[in-house]
Amino acid sequence: MPRVIINTSVVIKWFIEGEDTSLALTLQERFFEKSINLIITELLLYELANALCFTNLFSKEEIKMSLQALLLTDIEVSPFNYSVLERAVDLSLERNLAIYDAYFLACAEKFKLVYVTADRRAYSKLKNLEFVSFLGNIA
């Protein structure tokens, strides 16, 4: 079963409809069917909470319930890792990426995962890496 680390640009589409939402939901469905193993980082939880808070689409109770629902799916949550952060700093500077994006990339690199993003701008900087995929290419 493929092990795939997804970033916040994918997960936010599970909660807010937008471009590529159907692809994100297809990936989620594959996870529920156990045909793919999805992994998130602790960092994603903070980014997701922030995104949900500032959309003004959800009450605070709905935001808390959404975060809890995500964790109740038994999705694997990769804990903070300092050596990954150090590598993320390198990748951030080498590839002109936000440190948040670089952290997901560094996790994928270190743990030999496929990294999936729905962020077209970030993907354009990473598409030459064979372990990086755009959401539309894997869903």
N, C-alpha and C positions, 0 to 999 in steps of 0.2 A: 504494500500500500504506500503510495507516495506520501512523503512528509513535506508539508508546505507551510512556510511561515508567511502570514499575510499582514499587511500593515493597515493602518487606520483608514486609509482611503478605500479599502475594500469593505471593512466592517461597518463603516458609517452608512454604506448603502443598504445594509440590512435594516436600518432604522429610518432612513430618509430617502425618499424616492428621488432619483436623478438619473443622469447619464450612466449607463452601464449597470443600473440596479438589477435588471434581469440576469445579467451575468454573475453578479455577486450572489444573488439568491440561488442560482444554479450551483455555484460552488458550495454554498451552505447546504443545499440539498444533498450534494455528493458526500459532504461530511456526515450528515444525518444517516445516509445510507451506508456509511462506513466504507466508502470506496476511496476516500482520501483522508489523511490525518492532518488537521489544521492546527497550527501553533500560533499563538500570539505572545507578545512580550508584556511584561508588567507595564511598560511605558505606554502601550496601546490603551490600557484602561484609563490612564490620565488624559491622553489625547482624545479618546472617545467621550469621556465625561465633559471635557472642555467644549468639544464640538456640539454636543447635545445641549449644553447650557446656553451657548451663544447663538443657537438657531432661533430661539424664542418659540419653538414649536411644542415644547414639552414642559410640563410642570416639574417641580423638583422631585415629586413622588414618582412620576413617570421616568425620569432620568435614573433615579436609584433603582427602580424596578428593571429597567432596560439593562443596566450594568449587572445586576444580580442574575437576570435571565441569561445573559451571555456566559457568566461563570457556571451556571447550572447545566449548560450544554455539555460539560465535561471536556471542553476545548482545553488543550494543553497550554498552560501559561508558563512561559520561560522566565525564570526569575532574573533579576538584575545580575549582571556579571561584569566585574570591573575590567577584565582583560578584553571583553567584547567592546566596552566603552573606549578603551585605549585604541583598539583597531578602528572603531567608528570615527575617532578623531582623525586618524590617518586617511580614511576613506572620504571623510567630509572635505578635507583640504585637497586631496588628490582629484576628486571628482566634482568639486563645487556643489556639494549636497548639504542640506540642512542636517545637523547632527542627528535629529530624530530619524530621518530617512537612512542615514548612514548606520545607525544602530541596528535597524532591521537587516540591512545588508550584511553587516558584520556578524550578526547571529547566523544568518543563512550560510555564510562562508565558514564560520567556525564549526557549526554542527552539521554541515553538509546537507542543507535543506534547499528546496526550491523556494525562491523569494518571489511573491506575487504582489504586484501593486496595481492600483487603478489610477495612479497619478501619472498622467502622460508626460509631464515635464520631467519628473524624476526618472521615469522609464527611458526617456530619450538619452539620458546620461549613462544608462546602465545596460542598454539592450545588447551591447557587445559581450556581456558576461553570460555564459551559457546556463547558469543556474538562476537567472533572473527572467521572469515572464510577466507580460502584461496580462491583466485579468482576462481579457478577451481571448487570449491564446491558451488558457488552461481551463476555463469554466466549461 
